[in-house]
């Protein structure tokens, strides 16, 4: 899969620009706050359906405009496609496929696939369970369109069930039957979503082990498993897993009423990440945690290729500056034969890399690269 070009109008600090990308490594460089990450944000918007850093869509629009646009041309094994998005300040954003409006955002997710790696992902090991669940949800959603629909339904049912649990005893009596229906729905959805996550985590564990073996010369052994309220025996069949979730929701109503929230289900699950048999959150160094995060992101790309038949586009947002030299060299040696789009403040780090496409950004505009001191001296001598 390749991103061939992306065009912006009134998007963040980019007034109007079209950027073309090549196969292999593309480096977007410039000073801080010039618009480098905005470009990756626009590309990833078509993979995930929403920004990876904006809380509200209107944050994506240039201050001097009431609407922002982005258009991307990409190539996959299905051929060349075009995706577009219109982002008005006063209404919801609208996506387009080959200039035809798409009914729901979820309909475009999975068509263009990308793996994003940014500095915040380096904390995925030690951060809260919600961060690791988000990692799973984003990765699986790009590969399984059904997953995102089930997750949206789950969150809607969860919100309604929590609303009933927060009611007074007298109010809740009128909703007892509905509460039972919601409990059964959550049990069914938890079962199906957990099974998809477990399937993905097994593949993730395989690839992380493989990458980590290369990174450490086989000296350290990671392990990733899916952690839930259900026991291992409950995963023997769909029926036993559903019964487990159903029993947890039915038998703990009083406790949930006390807390005013649903305490069981896939929204409470986590990834158990171990290194050499110990919890990586507490018993691994910062360097080891960063290596694990790096292995997880590279593995995300491998699973995408394994499932779809082609690598996704890799988007690296200033992440190389956060890694030591050993890990920088490792990531550079493992992104060959894939399209990679990297943002950095220091383009000189890629001087020894062949066939790099450099894109210089200054104040949201594509510009001619500034001359180095050596080049300026050469011009004077001439």
N, C-alpha and C positions, 0 to 999 in steps of 0.2 A: 504494500500500500504506500502511495506517495502523495504528499501535498505538493501540487504543482505551482499554485499561486494563491495568494489571498489579497483581497482588496478591501480597504476600509474607507468609510466616509463618516466623519463626526463621531469617531469611536475613540473614547478616552482623549488623549492629547493628539491623536492622529486626525488631521482634518481631511486629507484625501491622499491615499498612497496605495500603490499596487506593488506587492513584493513577490518575486519569483524565486522558487527554490529548485535545487537540483537533487539528483540522487546522492546518497552518501551524506557527508557532513556539511551542514550549513551553520555558520556562526553569525549571530546577530550581536554586534558589539557597539559600545558607546559608553558615555558616562552614566552615573546613576540618575534615575528619574527622567530619562529621555524617551522612554516608550518601548524598551526592549521586551519587558514582560507583557506589555499590552498586546504585542503581536502573538505571543504564545497563548495568552488568554483568549484571543479571538479564534485561534486554531482549535483550542481545546473546547471552546464553546460548541463546536459542531460534533465533538465526540461525546460530551457529557450532557449537552442540552442546556447547561448553565455555567456561569463563571466559576472558576475555582477559588476566587478571592473576593468577589463583590457580594455583599449581603443583599442588595437590591439591584435589579436590572438597570434602573435609571442611572446608577453609578457608572455604567459603561458609556454613557452619552457625553459627548463633548459639552463643556459648560456653555458654549455659544450656540447650541442647537437644541431643538426639541425632539429630535429623532436621530438615532445612529444606525449605521448599516455595516454589514460585513458580508463578503461573498468569497467563497472558496471553490477552487477547482481541484479535484483530486482524482487519482487513478487507482483502481483496484483490479483484481482479476476479472471483474465484471465489465471493466472498461472505464472510460472517463465520465465523471459525474460533476455536477455543480450543486452546491448547497449555499443558501443565502439566509440571512436573518435581518429583520427590521425590528428596531428597538425603540418604540415611542415612549415618551415620558409619561403620557397620560393613560396608557393601556398596556396589555401584555405583549411581549415580543412575539413575532410571527416568523416561523421558519418556512423556507421554500426549497423544493427539490426540483432541479432543472426548471426553475422559474415558476413552478406550480406550488401553490400554497399547501402546506402540510396541516392536517387537522389537529394533531396533538404533537407536542414536543417529543414524547416517547417514541413516536413513529420514525424519527431520524436516528435515534440512538442505536449504535451498532453498525450503521452504514459506513461511517468513517471512524476508524479506531485509532486511538492514540494512548500512549503511556506517558504520563506526566511525572516528572521527578523534580521536586523543588526543595529548598532548605527545610521547610516544615516537615517533610516526609522523613527526615533523618531522625525525628523523634517518635516515629511510629511504634518503636519497641517499648519505650518507657511512658508513652502518653496513655490516656484513658482508653477503656474498651471501646468507646464510641468511635474513636479514631480508627481502630482496627476494623470495626464493623463497616465503617465508611469505605475503607480500602477494599474490603470484599464486595460491598454493594456496587461500587463504581466499576470494578473489574468485571464482575459477573454480568452486570447490566449490558455492557458492550457486546457480550457474547451470547446472552440469552434474553431476547426481547420479552419473553414471558415473565422473567424474573422481576423486571422493573414494574410491570403491571401488578404482580402479586404483592410486591413491597408497598406500592401505593395503596392498594386495598387494605393491606395489613395495618398501615399507619392510620388510615381512616377509621377502621374498626376499633383500633387501640384508643384513638382519641375519644370516640363515642363511649366506649366502655369506661374509660377513666372519668368521663363526665358524670356517668351514673354513680360510680364509686364515691365521688365527691359530694353527692347529694345527702341531705339529711335522711334519717331512718324512715321518716314518714313519706318523704318524696320518693324514696327508692322503691317502696312497696309497689308502686304503680308500674315500675320498670323491671320487676323480677324476671318475667318471661323473656323480655328483650335482653337482659343481662346474660341469661342462659344461652340465648342464640349467639350473642357476641362471643361468649366463652368458647362455644363450639367452633365458630368461624376462626377465632384466633388459633385454636388447637390445630385445625386443618391447615391454615396458612403457615403456621410455625413449622409444621411437619414438612411441607413441600419446600419452603424456603431453606430450612435447616439441611434438608437432603441435598439441595443444590450447593449450599455452602460447603458441606462436608466433601462432596465430590470435587469441588474446586480446591479445597485445602489439601486434599491428598496429592493433587498435582503440584500445588505450591510447595509442599514439603519435599517432594521429589526433586524439583528444580533448585530449590534453595540449598538442599544438601549438595547437589552437583556443583553449583556456583561456589559455595563456601569451601568445598574440598579444593577447588582450584585456587581460591584466594589464600587459603592457609596451608596449602600443601598437605591436606589431609590430617592436620594436627588437631582440628576442632570439629565437633559434630553438632549441628543444629537439629532441632525438631520442632515442627509446627503441627498442632492438632486443634480441632474445633472443640471449644469448651462451652458446655450447656448444662442446664439443670437435669437433663436426661442422663441416664447411665449408659454405659457402652452396650449393655445387653438390649437396651431399648431401640437401638439402631439396627437390630436384626431384620426388622420388617417395618413397612410403613404403618401398619396397624398398631404395632406395639409402641412406636414413637408417638403416634397420634394419641393413643391412650394415656401415655405418660404426660403429655402436655395438657390433655383434657382433665386428668385427675388433679394436676397441680393447680389448674385454674378453678376447678369446682371445689376442691378441699381446702382452699386457703382464702375464701371470700372474706371472712371476718378480719383476717390480717390485712388484706388489701383495702378493706373499708377503713381500717384504722389509719393506713398511710395515704388513702385517697388516690391510689395508683395501682396499675397492673404490675405485679412483681415477677411474673413468669411469662416466658415467651422469647422469641428470637431477638427482641430488642434488648435483652439482658445478656446475650451470649458474647463470647470473646474468642480471641485466638490465644492459645497457650503456646508461647514461644520459649523454647529452652535451648541452652547452649551447654554441651557436655553434661546433660542431665540436670542442669540447674536453671531456675527461672531467669531468663535473660534480662528482665526488668530490674532485678536486684543484684544479680551476681555476674554481670558482664561489664566490661569497661565501655567508655564512650566510643572508643574505636571499634570494639566488637559490635556494639549496637548499630553503629553506622554501616559496618560491613553487612550486617543482617538486613538492614533497611535497603541497602544497595542490591543485595541478592534478591530480595522480595520484588523490587521493581523490575530487575532484569528478568526474573521468573514470570512476572505478569506478561511481559512481551512474549516469552516462550509459549506460555499457555494460550495466548491469543493466536499465535502462529499455528500451534498444534490443533486448535479448534477450527480456525478459519482457512488455514492453508497459506497464509501470508503474514509477514511481520506487520505490526502496527507502526505508526510514526512515533518516534521517541522524541519527547520534548523535555529538555534539560534546562531548567531555569536557574542559572547562576549557581548550580549545585557543585561544580568542580572547585570553586573557590572555598567551599566548606569541607572538602575532602583533602586528606594528606596526599603526598606525591604518589605513594604506592597505590592508593585507591583510585587516584586520577588516571594513572597509567592503566590500571585494570579495566576501568570503565571504557577508556578509549580503545583498548584492544578488543573489547567485546561488543562494539557497536558497528563493526564493519559489516558490509552487505545489508545495511538497513538505512533508512532515511532518518537522520537525526538533525534536530534543530536546537541549537544551543545558544543561550544568552550568556554574555560575559562582559566584564569591563576591560579585560586584558586579552586582546586578540593575539598577542605575541605567544601565548601558550600553544597556539596551533601552527606556528611557523614551520615546524618539522613534519606536519601532517600533510600528506599529498591530497590534491584535488579538493580543497576546501572552498566552499562558496561563502565569501565574506559579505555581510550586509551591515553598513554603518548607519546608525540612527542618531540623529541629533534633534532634540526638541520635537519629536514626533514626525520627523521628515527623513527620507532617504537622502543621504548626502555623499559626496565624494569623500573618501577616507582622508583624514588629516595626515599630512606628511610627517614622517619621522625625522629626527634630528639628522640622521645620515643622509636622507633624501634631500633635505634642505641644504646641506653642505654641498652635495653633488650639484644641485641647481646653481648655487653661487659660483662654484668652480667652473661650470660650463659657461 
